[in-house]
Amino acid sequence: MTTTLNPGQLTFIAAKNQSPQPPPALLHREKFNDLLHGLEPVSLLLVHAPAGYGKTTTVADRLEALEATSAWYRLEVGDNDPARFAGYLAKALEVAAPGSCKATLRKLQEKGYDNLESFLTDLLAELPLEGLDGDPLYLVLDDYHLIDNEVIHNALRFLLRHQPACLTLVLITRTVPPIGVAQLRMQGRMTEITSRDLAFGADEAQSYFDSRLPFEISRESIERAVRRVEGWVSALQLLSASALTSIEFNDFVDQLEYGNQHIFDYFDELVGQGLTEQQRTFLLRTSILDRFNARMVMRVMDDSNGQALLSSLLSMGLFITPVDNSALWFRYHPLFSVYLQHLLTCTTEENRQQLHQRASDAWLELDHAEEAARHAIAADDADRITRVLTIHGRKFFTEGQFILLQRCLDALPQDVIAQDPTLTLLRAWVAQGQYKFDEVENWLSAAETRLEASMTEDTQRAVHGEFSAIRAQVAMNYGDGERALALAREAIDQEARYLPTSRVAAASVIGEALFVQGELEEALARMQETEHLARAHQAHQNVIWALCQQSEISVAMGLLQKAYNIQERGFQYAEENHLNHLPILEFLFRIRSQIMWEWHHLENAERCALQGIEILEAQGERWYVQSYTSLAKVAHARGRQSLCADYIAKMQKMLASGDYHLDWVANAHATMLAYWDAVRDREAIQRWLTIAPPVDPTTATNHFNQCNGRNRARAYMSLGLYSKAQPLLTGLQAIAEEVGLKTDLNRNHIALALLYWDTEDRENALKHMVAALQLASTTGAVGSFLRMGKVLIVILKALINDEAIDGMELQRAERLIQLAQQQRDFSRAIRISLDEAIIQDIIDRPDVPELIRTSPLTRREWQILSLIHAGLSNDQIAEHLKVASTTVKTHIRSLYQKQNISHRSEAIELAKDLLSKIQGE
């Protein structure tokens, strides 16, 4: 096709050819910069992504940062006219060119041309070989998806074949243009930027929200938002504009799973007018699929034309992205998928059950059991669910897919389950995993009644053995270790016919029961045997579980480095077997987070907790308790009070609405009590004591009973009930010593040091702190010490001044003092008890006011000064010191006279200055 370009058609205004200025709200894009940094010049930079990913802004921002010479041409539908296209192209280059080239480029517009290629030939001939003023030139064609004229496409092919090395063509588009991209990609002459590169990551989103929102958002909320919108910039902008509080922010993110009218309106405008009926049908029918290829499309569509339809929609630049580098499998952006499913529910033309049935059958043929199960559930098709479970139910169980199993089994009639031992076992294990222990026995009893008449004695023994394995686990959860051991040993002696992992589970229960009873060495050996047995069965869930248990036992023994190394084996096993999707990995990340917190590696502790939440996102928020506990501990250690309070509120809500193992409860309660103590919420602590789990120190042979007992003791201490706390801690200490719970020994010594210091028993306080420091040389404990707050500094300085420690203990004490001084305390003030050594430490400092030395305070006056600084009234000080109010007033009068103070505010300022010298700011 030949198009004559007359001189008059080549003269245009330049207004639309100016480089856009990045709006200040958007950030520079580090990932984009990394892709371009240091690259050799390429013929084509292709930036393609659906609408709203900030393509234009990002390119403009990057070129500006590079101080690159660029010619911009922002395309419109009318630019499909070759003459118009040529004119604006020449004008764009003229705007970017230096003065020496402007005249030459202007002359080009005054000539006539037979066709676009002739124009480009002369244009290229006039461009300097080394670029404009020696700089490379970027020719940017923005919104190229609006071009559908083959003449222009061919002209760009010609340009790419003949362009000088100094010229890089930049195409910003929603689609991959038909200009020979495949060949350029194979030749390495093209750099490609896609939605994956343009999408905000968590760090970028955090910086963006920090600059836009007047309230604090947790990292967990930000990462959840980024996952829900997959970094789509427009959705994040909408979120920042819509949320007025952190609660509204989280509610908005949660609602995205079900849709958002503003986003629906956006998609309506995007696709509403440009679709054929056949394309619309394609989108609606395939919206039920998490991923699809041409074959899957044809099965669900019931149409042999699936590949052509898929290609036509890909060419429209919709929110359809490749699943992997093969570019054979695709998926919808999650928000676009929600939009399409919303449209599907609004039409009566489609039979959704049939769509899901076809999808289930197709996935089963491809041996993708999880997808087949999900679609069978959506179709409410008991026969298909039973078929999937018969083939793949054991695999779901060994991989820990309990939520999927539950959904499958919930859809089956009870009598179908009761007549099948395998389905009964799966149903019972799922109920056990949901802490529905009564239901476990109901399912087992129903099956035994149903199967008794139809089974031989040998088969009944086998069934009974496998049922005993799960009964053993339930007994373990009820705290009946003796019954658990008996049942587990009975199960491990029987052949596992229906669920091959039943013997593995029984072996695990034996190890767990021994662990709970304080038989740590034997428990560790049993869990190692369980691991080997699980590996032999390729029972991935059980392998990870056994490694996690080994790690927890090692922590209890005070061997935190060994525990860390065992976790590394777990992560390696998961990577080797491609298990990153398994929910059990949350357990691994959770216990890694706990060790990182104890070692005061707060960033790593936070990262592990966030990864645990990401893994469990599909399982439901009730399983986040442990991860939220870790995040609250990190926020507390960082002095981020509002963030810690948010996590505490979430934990309280979850604990109130669900049943959890005492291990989870005790760990969460410890964090809640630490927070309440820091903010002096005595009412919350008092309320907690009325509902707290019972404590019997004589049975505290495991870490969670130890933690539970320590929680009660700490609550008593916070309320000043030291006479109740002391025997409790002493009892816990005796049991921990007896069974070798070294980490709990360490934490109990710390708690006793604080108790004796608060009750002014200096000798015992320092004795327990020395013991704690000695144990920390093997445990590596840091976080448990820092949880004491600023009083830790005072006690450690007393030890140093007394020369009571040396060597490793001295080095650890000095490091702990440094860390404690750096900690932000979010209570209103710092309340500490001062002894003579600490007072002398203050007085000896050269920067202390001379008045302190010439008019020395008594020890009681020092204590009262610290309590005034803490914000206590005279009556509260009297209550704290167990003296009369008149005595307190006498000491205050003396204190004021000695320091020439006339007002309480002056006393507070003096105390703040003096205490900061030993505690840090």
Disulfide bonds with the S-S distance in Angstrom:
none
